[in-house]
């Protein structure tokens, strides 16, 4: 599911997306973008919807950012634990960057951080992906 960044205010959007949504709601300037949700694994990506949202954004360079269920909260920041890909240009590069961000959720760094911090709260971690204009 693709959602405009300004409507990403629910738990399913992950910490980073919700934080950006709050900044927008407070009147601060945040680069335009969208959030990809419901993507538990790279195979679940809705390629056509992602490319359509990218076209609506203007297809210029974008940042592709992780937004996990357990990051950017009051207790845990997860800075550096999940992948971000900057200056992504073109549809195929965008899809590859989204896949990379999603895969980083299961990476050693992220798993060790969650285990050490108890950041999953016992549940299965999930991640949305934020795509923003550079």
C-alpha positions, 0 to 999 in steps of 0.5 A: 500500500502506498500512502502520502507522507502527510497521512503516515500517522499510524503504527503500521508506518513505523517510527520514522514515517510517523515522526515525519508526519508529525513534523508536517502536521506542525507546519515544518518543511519536510521533503515531499514523499510517500510511504510503502506499507504492508511490505513484510518482504521484498517479494510482497512489493507492489512494483506498479504502485511504487513506480506510479507513486514515484512518477507522481513525485516527479521521478527525480532523485529520491532518498529511500529510508527505512521506517521500522516498527521499533525505531525512532521512539522514546526509548530506541532510535536505531540510528545506523541499524537499517539501510538508507539509500540516497540519490536514487534515480530511476524506477529500477534503481528505486525498486532495488533500493526499496528491496535493500531497505527491507532486507536490512530489517533482517540483517545482523546489525538490526537483529543484534540491536533489537535483541540487545535493546529488547526493542521488538517487545516480543513481537515480529518486527516490521518495516515500512519504507519512506521515499522522499525527494532529495 
